[in-house]
Amino acid sequence: MIASLTGEIRRIEEDRVHLQVGPLGIEVMITAADSQLLSAGVGEEVTFHTILYIEGDSGGGGAQWSP
């Protein structure tokens, strides 16, 4: 489970932040109200406390395989 992410804000969109965490570029979904608050923080290091959400079903999501 991912509990938090710390990195540099690279770009902010209406509902997401693009965060540079070491060599990884990570997209974090946020509320529209948060995007306004974070807009002045581009280039700054921040920590997001996260909730990991995985979508799919127990059958392997959309992937299909047959032997």
Backbone as JSON Lines, residues from 0, in Angstrom:
{"i":0,"aa":"M","n":[0.85,-1.17,0.0],"ca":[0.0,0.0,0.0],"c":[0.89,1.23,0.0]}
{"i":1,"aa":"I","n":[0.5,2.24,-0.73],"ca":[1.22,3.51,-0.76],"c":[0.52,4.46,0.21]}
{"i":2,"aa":"A","n":[1.23,4.89,1.26],"ca":[0.63,5.75,2.28],"c":[0.89,7.23,2.02]}
{"i":3,"aa":"S","n":[2.02,7.54,1.38],"ca":[2.31,8.94,1.07],"c":[3.31,9.01,-0.08]}
{"i":4,"aa":"L","n":[3.32,10.17,-0.75],"ca":[4.26,10.45,-1.83],"c":[4.86,11.83,-1.59]}
{"i":5,"aa":"T","n":[6.17,11.93,-1.68],"ca":[6.84,13.22,-1.55],"c":[7.62,13.47,-2.83]}
{"i":6,"aa":"G","n":[7.39,14.62,-3.42],"ca":[8.09,14.96,-4.66],"c":[7.8,16.38,-5.09]}
{"i":7,"aa":"E","n":[8.32,16.73,-6.25],"ca":[8.18,18.08,-6.8],"c":[6.96,18.16,-7.7]}
{"i":8,"aa":"I","n":[6.15,19.18,-7.5],"ca":[4.99,19.42,-8.36],"c":[5.51,19.9,-9.71]}
{"i":9,"aa":"R","n":[5.19,19.16,-10.76],"ca":[5.61,19.53,-12.11],"c":[4.52,20.26,-12.87]}
{"i":10,"aa":"R","n":[3.26,19.8,-12.71],"ca":[2.15,20.39,-13.45],"c":[0.87,20.14,-12.67]}
{"i":11,"aa":"I","n":[-0.05,21.09,-12.76],"ca":[-1.35,20.94,-12.1],"c":[-2.44,21.1,-13.14]}
{"i":12,"aa":"E","n":[-3.36,20.15,-13.13],"ca":[-4.54,20.22,-13.98],"c":[-5.75,20.34,-13.06]}
{"i":13,"aa":"E","n":[-6.93,20.44,-13.64],"ca":[-8.15,20.65,-12.86],"c":[-8.37,19.58,-11.79]}
{"i":14,"aa":"D","n":[-8.06,18.32,-12.14],"ca":[-8.35,17.23,-11.2],"c":[-7.16,16.34,-10.9]}
{"i":15,"aa":"R","n":[-5.94,16.8,-11.22],"ca":[-4.75,15.98,-10.97],"c":[-3.49,16.82,-10.88]}
{"i":16,"aa":"V","n":[-2.53,16.27,-10.17],"ca":[-1.2,16.87,-10.03],"c":[-0.19,15.89,-10.61]}
{"i":17,"aa":"H","n":[0.75,16.4,-11.38],"ca":[1.85,15.58,-11.88],"c":[3.03,15.82,-10.95]}
{"i":18,"aa":"L","n":[3.45,14.77,-10.27],"ca":[4.45,14.83,-9.22],"c":[5.68,14.05,-9.65]}
{"i":19,"aa":"Q","n":[6.86,14.65,-9.53],"ca":[8.11,13.95,-9.84],"c":[8.66,13.39,-8.53]}
{"i":20,"aa":"V","n":[8.67,12.07,-8.42],"ca":[9.15,11.37,-7.23],"c":[10.38,10.57,-7.65]}
{"i":21,"aa":"G","n":[11.56,11.14,-7.43],"ca":[12.78,10.5,-7.92],"c":[12.7,10.38,-9.43]}
{"i":22,"aa":"P","n":[12.97,9.2,-9.99],"ca":[12.92,9.03,-11.44],"c":[11.5,8.8,-11.98]}
{"i":23,"aa":"L","n":[10.5,8.74,-11.1],"ca":[9.13,8.44,-11.51],"c":[8.28,9.7,-11.62]}
{"i":24,"aa":"G","n":[7.48,9.77,-12.66],"ca":[6.46,10.8,-12.79],"c":[5.13,10.18,-12.4]}
{"i":25,"aa":"I","n":[4.5,10.72,-11.37],"ca":[3.28,10.12,-10.84],"c":[2.14,11.12,-10.94]}
{"i":26,"aa":"E","n":[0.98,10.63,-11.36],"ca":[-0.21,11.46,-11.47],"c":[-1.08,11.18,-10.24]}
{"i":27,"aa":"V","n":[-1.41,12.24,-9.5],"ca":[-2.21,12.11,-8.28],"c":[-3.52,12.85,-8.51]}
{"i":28,"aa":"M","n":[-4.64,12.15,-8.34],"ca":[-5.94,12.78,-8.51],"c":[-6.26,13.63,-7.28]}
{"i":29,"aa":"I","n":[-6.81,14.84,-7.54],"ca":[-7.15,15.79,-6.47],"c":[-8.52,16.4,-6.76]}
{"i":30,"aa":"T","n":[-9.04,17.14,-5.8],"ca":[-10.29,17.87,-6.01],"c":[-10.0,19.2,-6.7]}
{"i":31,"aa":"A","n":[-11.01,19.78,-7.33],"ca":[-10.84,21.07,-8.0],"c":[-10.42,22.15,-7.01]}
{"i":32,"aa":"A","n":[-10.94,22.09,-5.79],"ca":[-10.57,23.08,-4.77],"c":[-9.08,22.97,-4.44]}
{"i":33,"aa":"D","n":[-8.56,21.75,-4.39],"ca":[-7.14,21.56,-4.1],"c":[-6.26,22.07,-5.24]}
{"i":34,"aa":"S","n":[-6.73,21.98,-6.48],"ca":[-5.92,22.46,-7.6],"c":[-5.69,23.96,-7.5]}
{"i":35,"aa":"Q","n":[-6.68,24.69,-7.03],"ca":[-6.51,26.14,-6.83],"c":[-5.5,26.43,-5.73]}
{"i":36,"aa":"L","n":[-5.57,25.67,-4.64],"ca":[-4.63,25.87,-3.54],"c":[-3.2,25.52,-3.93]}
{"i":37,"aa":"L","n":[-3.03,24.5,-4.76],"ca":[-1.69,24.03,-5.13],"c":[-1.09,24.76,-6.32]}
{"i":38,"aa":"S","n":[-1.87,25.57,-7.03],"ca":[-1.39,26.19,-8.26],"c":[-0.15,27.05,-8.06]}
{"i":39,"aa":"A","n":[0.04,27.64,-6.91],"ca":[1.23,28.46,-6.65],"c":[2.43,27.6,-6.29]}
{"i":40,"aa":"G","n":[2.24,26.29,-6.15],"ca":[3.3,25.42,-5.68],"c":[4.08,24.68,-6.76]}
{"i":41,"aa":"V","n":[3.88,25.01,-8.04],"ca":[4.63,24.34,-9.1],"c":[6.12,24.55,-8.87]}
{"i":42,"aa":"G","n":[6.87,23.45,-8.88],"ca":[8.31,23.51,-8.62],"c":[8.66,23.27,-7.16]}
{"i":43,"aa":"E","n":[7.68,23.26,-6.29],"ca":[7.9,23.05,-4.86],"c":[7.79,21.56,-4.51]}
{"i":44,"aa":"E","n":[8.44,21.17,-3.43],"ca":[8.32,19.8,-2.94],"c":[7.18,19.73,-1.94]}
{"i":45,"aa":"V","n":[6.32,18.74,-2.12],"ca":[5.17,18.53,-1.24],"c":[5.06,17.06,-0.89]}
{"i":46,"aa":"T","n":[4.27,16.78,0.14],"ca":[3.94,15.4,0.5],"c":[2.43,15.24,0.42]}
{"i":47,"aa":"F","n":[2.0,14.23,-0.31],"ca":[0.59,13.86,-0.38],"c":[0.4,12.59,0.43]}
{"i":48,"aa":"H","n":[-0.57,12.61,1.33],"ca":[-0.98,11.4,2.05],"c":[-2.09,10.8,1.21]}
{"i":49,"aa":"T","n":[-1.93,9.55,0.82],"ca":[-2.74,9.0,-0.26],"c":[-3.66,7.87,0.18]}
{"i":50,"aa":"I","n":[-4.6,7.6,-0.71],"ca":[-5.43,6.41,-0.65],"c":[-5.21,5.71,-1.98]}
{"i":51,"aa":"L","n":[-4.74,4.48,-1.94],"ca":[-4.49,3.73,-3.16],"c":[-5.79,3.08,-3.62]}
{"i":52,"aa":"Y","n":[-6.19,3.35,-4.85],"ca":[-7.43,2.82,-5.39],"c":[-7.09,2.0,-6.62]}
{"i":53,"aa":"I","n":[-7.42,0.73,-6.6],"ca":[-7.16,-0.16,-7.72],"c":[-8.49,-0.61,-8.29]}
{"i":54,"aa":"E","n":[-8.67,-0.4,-9.58],"ca":[-9.92,-0.76,-10.23],"c":[-9.73,-2.04,-11.03]}
{"i":55,"aa":"G","n":[-10.71,-2.88,-11.02],"ca":[-10.65,-4.12,-11.79],"c":[-11.47,-5.19,-11.09]}
{"i":56,"aa":"D","n":[-11.45,-6.38,-11.65],"ca":[-12.17,-7.47,-11.02],"c":[-11.19,-8.6,-10.72]}
{"i":57,"aa":"S","n":[-11.65,-9.57,-9.98],"ca":[-10.76,-10.66,-9.58],"c":[-10.34,-11.55,-10.74]}
{"i":58,"aa":"G","n":[-10.97,-11.36,-11.88],"ca":[-10.64,-12.16,-13.06],"c":[-9.48,-11.58,-13.86]}
{"i":59,"aa":"G","n":[-8.82,-10.55,-13.35],"ca":[-7.67,-10.0,-14.05],"c":[-7.96,-8.73,-14.83]}
{"i":60,"aa":"G","n":[-9.03,-8.01,-14.48],"ca":[-9.34,-6.77,-15.17],"c":[-9.76,-7.03,-16.59]}
{"i":61,"aa":"G","n":[-9.22,-6.25,-17.52],"ca":[-9.61,-6.38,-18.92],"c":[-8.73,-7.33,-19.71]}
{"i":62,"aa":"A","n":[-7.71,-7.88,-19.09],"ca":[-6.79,-8.76,-19.8],"c":[-7.4,-10.14,-19.99]}
{"i":63,"aa":"Q","n":[-7.14,-10.72,-21.14],"ca":[-7.62,-12.07,-21.42],"c":[-6.45,-12.93,-21.84]}
{"i":64,"aa":"W","n":[-6.46,-14.16,-21.42],"ca":[-5.39,-15.09,-21.75],"c":[-5.98,-16.47,-21.92]}
{"i":65,"aa":"S","n":[-5.51,-17.17,-22.9],"ca":[-5.95,-18.56,-23.06],"c":[-4.75,-19.39,-23.47]}
{"i":66,"aa":"P","n":[-4.62,-20.6,-22.91],"ca":[-3.47,-21.44,-23.21],"c":[-3.53,-22.04,-24.6]}
